Amino acid sequence: MRFSLSLALLSLLALGTVTLAQTYNLGRTPTQEEVRAWDIAISPDGKELPPGKGTANEGAPIYAQKCASCHGPTGAEQGQSDFPLVGGRGTLATLHPVRTLGSYWPYATTIWDYIHRAMPQDRPGSLSPDEVYALTAYLLYRNGIIKESDVLDVKSLPKIQMPNRNNFRPTQPEWKPGEKRPFGFYP
């Protein structure tokens, strides 16, 4: 049984090698402009954030108009979305954790990135950078993380210390060059 399984695995690997070597002349290499247009993710340090700014006061009417129908009038409701956006602080270590922007997410830039790329659900990517900064400010304010008058922009957003930031761990330990690694830990 073990021999036939090994033989089958080797056959699949050989077949995969042959398949990978074939080309079908489909598609083309994307241009640099196309790559830049697709490369819209914002890292935790925010270096990719576009210019713009917004406050919670500016975000409140945008939220009411473009977000409340799915996320509820205050964001604390579950609404049509899978989870509330506001509240839940201090619940992660309980039997009934509530994962919200203020209780779970480690970086404020991730909130900006998600709103920018995925919201509103019926027209993702349709919000201007100023609207996204304002909505992010509104949600951070509603979660008690910033003041209502705080201005979020390229410089201030990455500096926000989210309540749960330090509770995330790397998925794999970081190793120094030449350091002995336990069995099974390979880069």
C-alpha positions as YAML, in Angstrom:
chain: A
units: angstrom
residues:
- id: 1
  name: MET
  ca: [0.00, 0.00, 0.00]
- id: 2
  name: ARG
  ca: [2.77, 2.41, 0.96]
- id: 3
  name: PHE
  ca: [4.68, 1.65, -2.26]
- id: 4
  name: SER
  ca: [1.64, 2.24, -4.49]
- id: 5
  name: LEU
  ca: [0.88, 5.52, -2.70]
- id: 6
  name: SER
  ca: [4.47, 6.68, -3.23]
- id: 7
  name: LEU
  ca: [4.33, 5.64, -6.88]
- id: 8
  name: ALA
  ca: [1.06, 7.52, -7.35]
- id: 9
  name: LEU
  ca: [2.54, 10.63, -5.72]
- id: 10
  name: LEU
  ca: [5.62, 10.51, -7.94]
- id: 11
  name: SER
  ca: [3.42, 10.08, -11.01]
- id: 12
  name: LEU
  ca: [1.39, 13.15, -10.06]
- id: 13
  name: LEU
  ca: [4.55, 15.18, -9.50]
- id: 14
  name: ALA
  ca: [5.92, 14.15, -12.88]
- id: 15
  name: LEU
  ca: [2.62, 14.99, -14.57]
- id: 16
  name: GLY
  ca: [2.61, 18.38, -12.85]
- id: 17
  name: THR
  ca: [6.11, 19.09, -14.13]
- id: 18
  name: VAL
  ca: [5.08, 18.33, -17.69]
- id: 19
  name: THR
  ca: [1.93, 20.42, -17.36]
- id: 20
  name: LEU
  ca: [3.84, 23.37, -15.95]
- id: 21
  name: ALA
  ca: [6.31, 23.29, -18.83]
- id: 22
  name: GLN
  ca: [3.54, 23.72, -21.41]
- id: 23
  name: THR
  ca: [2.55, 27.19, -22.56]
- id: 24
  name: TYR
  ca: [-0.69, 28.13, -24.20]
- id: 25
  name: ASN
  ca: [0.15, 31.65, -25.44]
- id: 26
  name: LEU
  ca: [-2.80, 33.09, -23.56]
- id: 27
  name: GLY
  ca: [-2.82, 36.55, -22.04]
- id: 28
  name: ARG
  ca: [0.02, 39.03, -21.84]
- id: 29
  name: THR
  ca: [2.31, 40.58, -19.29]
- id: 30
  name: PRO
  ca: [0.51, 43.50, -17.62]
- id: 31
  name: THR
  ca: [1.87, 47.01, -18.13]
- id: 32
  name: GLN
  ca: [3.36, 48.94, -15.21]
- id: 33
  name: GLU
  ca: [0.27, 51.20, -15.21]
- id: 34
  name: GLU
  ca: [-2.02, 48.16, -14.90]
- id: 35
  name: VAL
  ca: [0.02, 46.76, -12.02]
- id: 36
  name: ARG
  ca: [-0.11, 50.11, -10.21]
- id: 37
  name: ALA
  ca: [-3.90, 50.28, -10.70]
- id: 38
  name: TRP
  ca: [-4.32, 46.84, -9.11]
- id: 39
  name: ASP
  ca: [-1.84, 47.48, -6.31]
- id: 40
  name: ILE
  ca: [-4.20, 49.35, -4.00]
- id: 41
  name: ALA
  ca: [-3.64, 47.56, -0.67]
- id: 42
  name: ILE
  ca: [-2.65, 49.78, 2.26]
- id: 43
  name: SER
  ca: [-0.03, 48.41, 4.65]
- id: 44
  name: PRO
  ca: [-0.12, 48.94, 8.44]
- id: 45
  name: ASP
  ca: [2.43, 51.77, 8.17]
- id: 46
  name: GLY
  ca: [0.15, 53.58, 5.70]
- id: 47
  name: LYS
  ca: [2.86, 54.48, 3.21]
- id: 48
  name: GLU
  ca: [0.43, 53.80, 0.31]
- id: 49
  name: LEU
  ca: [-2.34, 56.08, 1.63]
- id: 50
  name: PRO
  ca: [-3.47, 58.75, -0.82]
- id: 51
  name: PRO
  ca: [-3.78, 62.44, 0.05]
- id: 52
  name: GLY
  ca: [-7.00, 63.45, 1.74]
- id: 53
  name: LYS
  ca: [-8.49, 64.09, 5.17]
- id: 54
  name: GLY
  ca: [-11.64, 63.71, 7.18]
- id: 55
  name: THR
  ca: [-13.20, 63.99, 10.64]
- id: 56
  name: ALA
  ca: [-15.92, 62.09, 12.47]
- id: 57
  name: ASN
  ca: [-18.23, 65.10, 12.07]
- id: 58
  name: GLU
  ca: [-17.79, 64.88, 8.30]
- id: 59
  name: GLY
  ca: [-18.18, 61.09, 8.37]
- id: 60
  name: ALA
  ca: [-21.50, 60.99, 10.25]
- id: 61
  name: PRO
  ca: [-23.70, 62.14, 7.32]
- id: 62
  name: ILE
  ca: [-21.76, 59.93, 4.88]
- id: 63
  name: TYR
  ca: [-22.33, 56.96, 7.19]
- id: 64
  name: ALA
  ca: [-26.05, 57.75, 7.46]
- id: 65
  name: GLN
  ca: [-26.39, 58.01, 3.68]
- id: 66
  name: LYS
  ca: [-24.13, 55.19, 2.46]
- id: 67
  name: CYS
  ca: [-23.60, 52.74, 5.33]
- id: 68
  name: ALA
  ca: [-26.52, 52.72, 7.79]
- id: 69
  name: SER
  ca: [-28.82, 50.68, 5.57]
- id: 70
  name: CYS
  ca: [-26.52, 47.65, 5.98]
- id: 71
  name: HIS
  ca: [-24.70, 48.37, 9.25]
- id: 72
  name: GLY
  ca: [-27.51, 49.94, 11.27]
- id: 73
  name: PRO
  ca: [-28.05, 53.56, 12.29]
- id: 74
  name: THR
  ca: [-25.21, 53.63, 14.85]
- id: 75
  name: GLY
  ca: [-22.95, 50.79, 13.71]
- id: 76
  name: ALA
  ca: [-23.46, 48.97, 17.00]
- id: 77
  name: GLU
  ca: [-26.24, 46.86, 15.48]
- id: 78
  name: GLN
  ca: [-25.58, 43.71, 13.50]
- id: 79
  name: GLY
  ca: [-27.84, 44.97, 10.71]
- id: 80
  name: GLN
  ca: [-27.55, 43.15, 7.39]
- id: 81
  name: SER
  ca: [-23.81, 42.67, 7.84]
- id: 82
  name: ASP
  ca: [-22.33, 39.71, 9.69]
- id: 83
  name: PHE
  ca: [-21.02, 41.73, 12.61]
- id: 84
  name: PRO
  ca: [-21.43, 45.11, 14.28]
- id: 85
  name: LEU
  ca: [-18.84, 47.81, 13.66]
- id: 86
  name: VAL
  ca: [-19.02, 49.51, 17.06]
- id: 87
  name: GLY
  ca: [-18.68, 48.18, 20.62]
- id: 88
  name: GLY
  ca: [-17.30, 44.91, 21.90]
- id: 89
  name: ARG
  ca: [-14.33, 46.33, 23.74]
- id: 90
  name: GLY
  ca: [-13.13, 43.96, 26.44]
- id: 91
  name: THR
  ca: [-15.15, 41.00, 25.14]
- id: 92
  name: LEU
  ca: [-12.50, 39.09, 23.19]
- id: 93
  name: ALA
  ca: [-11.35, 37.09, 26.22]
- id: 94
  name: THR
  ca: [-14.92, 36.20, 27.24]
- id: 95
  name: LEU
  ca: [-17.24, 33.37, 26.28]
- id: 96
  name: HIS
  ca: [-19.10, 35.75, 23.93]
- id: 97
  name: PRO
  ca: [-16.48, 37.80, 22.07]
- id: 98
  name: VAL
  ca: [-17.74, 40.63, 19.88]
- id: 99
  name: ARG
  ca: [-15.37, 41.33, 17.00]
- id: 100
  name: THR
  ca: [-15.74, 44.94, 15.96]
- id: 101
  name: LEU
  ca: [-13.44, 47.53, 14.43]
- id: 102
  name: GLY
  ca: [-12.64, 48.81, 17.91]
- id: 103
  name: SER
  ca: [-12.26, 45.50, 19.71]
- id: 104
  name: TYR
  ca: [-10.49, 43.28, 17.20]
- id: 105
  name: TRP
  ca: [-8.80, 45.03, 14.28]
- id: 106
  name: PRO
  ca: [-5.08, 45.69, 14.87]
- id: 107
  name: TYR
  ca: [-4.48, 48.68, 12.54]
- id: 108
  name: ALA
  ca: [-6.54, 51.76, 11.67]
- id: 109
  name: THR
  ca: [-5.01, 51.70, 8.18]
- id: 110
  name: THR
  ca: [-6.67, 48.31, 7.62]
- id: 111
  name: ILE
  ca: [-10.06, 49.89, 8.30]
- id: 112
  name: TRP
  ca: [-9.32, 52.64, 5.74]
- id: 113
  name: ASP
  ca: [-8.15, 50.02, 3.23]
- id: 114
  name: TYR
  ca: [-11.22, 47.83, 3.65]
- id: 115
  name: ILE
  ca: [-13.68, 50.72, 3.35]
- id: 116
  name: HIS
  ca: [-11.81, 52.04, 0.30]
- id: 117
  name: ARG
  ca: [-11.76, 48.73, -1.57]
- id: 118
  name: ALA
  ca: [-14.99, 47.02, -0.49]
- id: 119
  name: MET
  ca: [-17.58, 49.58, 0.58]
- id: 120
  name: PRO
  ca: [-20.34, 50.35, 0.03]
- id: 121
  name: GLN
  ca: [-21.16, 46.78, -0.82]
- id: 122
  name: ASP
  ca: [-23.35, 47.71, -3.79]
- id: 123
  name: ARG
  ca: [-20.67, 50.04, -5.25]
- id: 124
  name: PRO
  ca: [-17.24, 49.02, -3.89]
- id: 125
  name: GLY
  ca: [-14.42, 51.45, -4.53]
- id: 126
  name: SER
  ca: [-16.79, 54.34, -5.28]
- id: 127
  name: LEU
  ca: [-15.89, 56.48, -2.25]
- id: 128
  name: SER
  ca: [-13.39, 59.32, -2.57]
- id: 129
  name: PRO
  ca: [-10.30, 59.29, -0.31]
- id: 130
  name: ASP
  ca: [-11.79, 62.18, 1.71]
- id: 131
  name: GLU
  ca: [-15.01, 60.19, 2.26]
- id: 132
  name: VAL
  ca: [-13.00, 57.15, 3.35]
- id: 133
  name: TYR
  ca: [-10.93, 59.22, 5.81]
- id: 134
  name: ALA
  ca: [-14.16, 60.73, 7.19]
- id: 135
  name: LEU
  ca: [-15.89, 57.33, 7.53]
- id: 136
  name: THR
  ca: [-12.82, 55.84, 9.19]
- id: 137
  name: ALA
  ca: [-12.73, 58.78, 11.61]
- id: 138
  name: TYR
  ca: [-16.45, 58.36, 12.34]
- id: 139
  name: LEU
  ca: [-16.08, 54.66, 13.10]
- id: 140
  name: LEU
  ca: [-12.97, 55.17, 15.23]
- id: 141
  name: TYR
  ca: [-14.77, 57.96, 17.11]
- id: 142
  name: ARG
  ca: [-17.84, 55.74, 17.66]
- id: 143
  name: ASN
  ca: [-15.50, 53.10, 19.10]
- id: 144
  name: GLY
  ca: [-13.94, 55.64, 21.52]
- id: 145
  name: ILE
  ca: [-10.51, 55.51, 19.86]
- id: 146
  name: ILE
  ca: [-10.27, 59.12, 18.63]
- id: 147
  name: LYS
  ca: [-12.00, 62.40, 19.41]
- id: 148
  name: GLU
  ca: [-14.85, 63.69, 17.28]
- id: 149
  name: SER
  ca: [-12.76, 66.64, 16.07]
- id: 150
  name: ASP
  ca: [-9.57, 64.67, 15.27]
- id: 151
  name: VAL
  ca: [-8.50, 64.98, 11.64]
- id: 152
  name: LEU
  ca: [-7.41, 61.77, 9.93]
- id: 153
  name: ASP
  ca: [-4.98, 62.01, 7.04]
- id: 154
  name: VAL
  ca: [-1.87, 60.34, 5.64]
- id: 155
  name: LYS
  ca: [0.21, 61.28, 8.70]
- id: 156
  name: SER
  ca: [-2.27, 60.84, 11.55]
- id: 157
  name: LEU
  ca: [-4.04, 57.61, 10.54]
- id: 158
  name: PRO
  ca: [-1.02, 55.23, 10.81]
- id: 159
  name: LYS
  ca: [-0.19, 56.65, 14.27]
- id: 160
  name: ILE
  ca: [-3.49, 55.54, 15.80]
- id: 161
  name: GLN
  ca: [-2.92, 52.83, 18.40]
- id: 162
  name: MET
  ca: [-5.78, 50.35, 18.09]
- id: 163
  name: PRO
  ca: [-6.87, 48.67, 21.37]
- id: 164
  name: ASN
  ca: [-6.07, 45.14, 20.17]
- id: 165
  name: ARG
  ca: [-2.89, 45.87, 18.19]
- id: 166
  name: ASN
  ca: [-0.48, 44.09, 20.51]
- id: 167
  name: ASN
  ca: [-2.58, 40.93, 20.82]
- id: 168
  name: PHE
  ca: [-1.68, 39.62, 17.36]
- id: 169
  name: ARG
  ca: [1.30, 37.33, 16.96]
- id: 170
  name: PRO
  ca: [3.28, 36.45, 13.85]
- id: 171
  name: THR
  ca: [2.11, 33.22, 12.22]
- id: 172
  name: GLN
  ca: [5.67, 31.93, 12.18]
- id: 173
  name: PRO
  ca: [8.50, 32.80, 14.57]
- id: 174
  name: GLU
  ca: [11.16, 35.12, 13.20]
- id: 175
  name: TRP
  ca: [14.58, 33.45, 13.06]
- id: 176
  name: LYS
  ca: [18.01, 35.00, 13.01]
- id: 177
  name: PRO
  ca: [20.43, 33.84, 10.30]
- id: 178
  name: GLY
  ca: [22.27, 30.70, 11.43]
- id: 179
  name: GLU
  ca: [19.92, 30.10, 14.35]
- id: 180
  name: LYS
  ca: [18.88, 26.47, 14.86]
- id: 181
  name: ARG
  ca: [15.20, 25.94, 14.08]
- id: 182
  name: PRO
  ca: [12.90, 23.31, 15.54]
- id: 183
  name: PHE
  ca: [11.85, 20.51, 13.22]
- id: 184
  name: GLY
  ca: [9.11, 21.63, 10.83]
- id: 185
  name: PHE
  ca: [9.93, 25.39, 10.85]
- id: 186
  name: TYR
  ca: [11.29, 26.30, 7.46]
- id: 187
  name: PRO
  ca: [10.96, 29.60, 5.62]
...
